[in-house]
Amino acid sequence: MSHVDEGTLHAYLDGELPSAERTAVEAHLAECARCRANLVEERALRERASALLGSARPVERPAPPLEQLRREPKRSHWHVRRSFAWAASIAVALGLGYYMRTPARRVASSPESGQRVAVAQNRGPATEEDKALHQPRLRPRAICTIGARRVRRMKSTRRRKWLR
Amino acid sequence: MHSSPEEDIDAETRTKHVRAALDELTPRDREALLLWDSGMSYDEIAAQTGLARGAVGTTLARARRRLVEAYDAGLEGGQHVARG
C-alpha cells in the first residue's frame, strides 16, 4: 500500500473508513513511520479544529436552555392532568358498573335462576314473574353499553320518580 | 463557579475569531465542517452537500487545516494591531 493521504487519515480518525480499508490503513501505519507521524499531526489538527468549533458553538445556538425548561413543565402538567381525568372517569365508570352489577349476581345465584333459564329457553309468552326476574339483569348490560354520564342521568331520573 | 470578566472577554474574542476563520473557508468546506460538527456522518454529509462519500474526508481535512490556519492568522493580526 502507498502512503496514506490526509483525507483517508481524517476519515480513519473520524471512524468513517469501511472496515476493509481501515484494516489496510492500520497495516500500513504499523510499518510506516512517516504515515504514523502524519497521523499524529492530523489528529492534533482535528482536535484543535473541534475545540475551536466547540468554543464558538454556544453563541451560534442562542436558544436558552432555561427558557425550554420553563416551557416544558406547563405542557407536561397538562398531559398529567388529562391522564388523571381519563383515569378518573374510567374508574368511576367501572365502579358504577360493579356497584350496579352486585344485585344481579345475587339473583343469578338464587334458586329461581335455574327456573328463569328454563323459561327463557321456552320462548313462550313472558309472565309477570319472568319480567321481574329479568329486570335486574338488564341493569348491568345497560351500564356496559352506555356511558357513565347516561347512567348518572338515569339514576337521577329514577330518583325524581321516587320523590313524586 | 463564575468566570472572571477577563475570561468572558477572551471567550468572546475567541468566538469572534472562530467566526472570522469560518468565513475564510470556501462555502463547501465550511458546510461540510459544520455538518460534521453538528453530528452528521460522512454518508449524511455526502447526501446533504452532493460530495462523493470518498471526498468527504479530504474536504474535512482541508477545512480543518484552513480553519486552524485562519484562526491563528487572525489572532496574530489582532496582536499586531494591539501592539501597533
Interface residues (C-beta under 8 A of the other chain):
Chain A: D5 E6 G7 T8 L9 H10 A11 D14 E16 E42 L45 R46 R48 A49 S50 L52 L53 G54 S55 A56 R57 V59
Chain B: A11 R14 T15 V18 R19 A21 L22 L33 L34 W36 D37 S41 Y42 G54 A55 V56 G57 T58 T59 L60 A61 A63 R64 R65 L67 V68 Y71
